[in-house]
Amino acid sequence: MIELPSSMVVPGDELSDLIDFVYPNLIKNSSNVGYMVGRAILTPKNDDVEHILTLIMNQFPGEFHTYPSADSVDTTEDGDMDQPQLYSPEFLRSLKIPSLPPGELKLKVGVPIIVLRNLNPQKVFAMGPD
């Protein structure tokens, strides 16, 4: 039988208990980089990440600001302007594809964010190797 140290056992059985355990006094400490870097909740499923993120962001005051992904395709390179869009932008933003970022980004003022993905790969490739 594996025994965990009491410092690793979360009191309570709700997800909010886990969030409070990992991020005590979150609002007060959210601007402290050392506090934020030293903590994380890991989960293998994107749905769980979204749920935990929503619970954490709901603790912060203020309104959500939603930033949708691009609504059109740039076809200037191939010159094919005759092909209509097959799916509405709303439908495309609703898709949750594991290897792609979400179709919309929801943020609140004062909530720390961390970027884990290169948002402009063409710029990196254009720079060439070091």
C-alpha positions as CSV (number, residue, x, y, z in Angstrom):
1,M,0.0,0.0,0.0
2,I,1.3,3.5,-0.9
3,E,1.0,6.1,1.8
4,L,1.0,9.8,0.9
5,P,2.5,12.4,3.3
6,S,-0.2,14.4,4.9
7,S,1.1,17.5,3.2
8,M,0.0,16.0,-0.1
9,V,-3.5,15.0,0.9
10,V,-6.2,17.5,0.0
11,P,-8.8,18.1,2.7
12,G,-12.3,17.7,1.2
13,D,-13.4,16.0,-1.9
14,E,-14.5,18.9,-4.1
15,L,-12.5,20.3,-7.0
16,S,-12.7,23.7,-5.4
17,D,-10.9,22.2,-2.4
18,L,-8.0,21.1,-4.7
19,I,-7.8,24.6,-6.2
20,D,-7.7,26.2,-2.7
21,F,-5.1,23.7,-1.6
22,V,-2.8,24.4,-4.6
23,Y,-3.5,28.1,-4.8
24,P,-4.2,29.4,-1.3
25,N,-5.0,33.1,-1.2
26,L,-5.0,33.1,-5.0
27,I,-6.4,36.6,-5.6
28,K,-3.9,38.2,-3.2
29,N,-0.9,36.3,-4.6
30,S,-1.8,36.2,-8.3
31,S,0.6,39.0,-9.3
32,N,3.5,37.2,-7.5
33,V,5.5,35.4,-10.2
34,G,7.2,33.1,-7.7
35,Y,3.9,32.1,-6.2
36,M,2.4,31.2,-9.6
37,V,5.5,29.4,-11.0
38,G,5.7,27.1,-8.0
39,R,2.2,25.7,-8.4
40,A,0.3,23.7,-10.9
41,I,-2.7,21.4,-11.3
42,L,-2.0,18.7,-13.9
43,T,-4.7,16.8,-15.7
44,P,-4.6,14.6,-18.8
45,K,-7.8,15.8,-20.4
46,N,-8.5,19.2,-22.0
47,D,-12.1,19.1,-20.8
48,D,-10.8,18.9,-17.2
49,V,-8.4,21.8,-17.9
50,E,-11.2,24.0,-19.2
51,H,-13.4,23.1,-16.2
52,I,-10.6,23.9,-13.7
53,L,-9.7,27.1,-15.5
54,T,-13.3,28.3,-15.4
55,L,-13.6,27.6,-11.7
56,I,-10.3,29.5,-11.1
57,M,-11.3,32.5,-13.3
58,N,-14.7,32.7,-11.6
59,Q,-12.9,33.6,-8.4
60,F,-11.5,36.8,-9.9
61,P,-13.8,39.9,-10.1
62,G,-14.8,41.4,-13.4
63,E,-16.3,40.3,-16.6
64,F,-15.0,37.8,-19.1
65,H,-13.6,39.2,-22.4
66,T,-13.9,36.7,-25.3
67,Y,-11.5,36.9,-28.2
68,P,-12.6,34.7,-31.2
69,S,-10.2,33.1,-33.6
70,A,-10.0,34.4,-37.2
71,D,-13.2,34.4,-39.1
72,S,-11.9,34.1,-42.6
73,V,-9.2,32.6,-44.7
74,D,-6.5,34.6,-46.5
75,T,-6.6,33.3,-50.1
76,T,-4.5,36.1,-51.6
77,E,-1.5,33.7,-52.2
78,D,-3.4,31.1,-54.3
79,G,-5.8,33.5,-55.9
80,D,-8.8,31.1,-55.4
81,M,-11.5,33.5,-54.3
82,D,-14.3,31.4,-55.8
83,Q,-14.4,28.8,-53.0
84,P,-17.0,29.7,-50.4
85,Q,-16.6,28.8,-46.8
86,L,-18.2,25.5,-46.1
87,Y,-18.8,26.0,-42.4
88,S,-19.8,29.0,-40.3
89,P,-17.1,30.6,-38.1
90,E,-19.3,29.9,-35.1
91,F,-19.3,26.2,-35.8
92,L,-15.5,26.1,-36.4
93,R,-14.9,27.9,-33.1
94,S,-17.1,25.4,-31.3
95,L,-14.8,22.5,-32.4
96,K,-12.4,21.2,-29.8
97,I,-9.5,19.5,-31.6
98,P,-6.7,18.2,-29.3
99,S,-3.7,19.5,-31.3
100,L,-5.2,22.9,-32.0
101,P,-5.8,25.9,-29.6
102,P,-9.4,26.6,-28.8
103,G,-11.5,28.7,-31.2
104,E,-12.0,31.4,-28.6
105,L,-10.0,32.8,-25.7
106,K,-11.8,34.0,-22.6
107,L,-9.8,36.3,-20.3
108,K,-10.4,38.6,-17.3
109,V,-8.4,41.6,-16.4
110,G,-5.9,40.7,-13.6
111,V,-5.9,37.0,-14.3
112,P,-2.4,35.7,-15.0
113,I,-1.9,33.8,-18.2
114,I,0.9,31.7,-19.6
115,V,1.5,31.0,-23.3
116,L,2.6,27.5,-24.0
117,R,2.3,27.4,-27.7
118,N,3.9,29.5,-30.4
119,L,1.2,31.7,-31.7
120,N,3.1,32.8,-34.8
121,P,4.9,29.8,-36.3
122,Q,5.5,31.5,-39.7
123,K,7.6,34.2,-38.0
124,V,9.8,31.6,-36.2
125,F,10.3,29.6,-39.5
126,A,11.1,32.8,-41.4
127,M,13.8,33.7,-38.9
128,G,15.7,30.5,-39.8
129,P,18.0,28.4,-37.6
130,D,20.3,30.1,-35.0
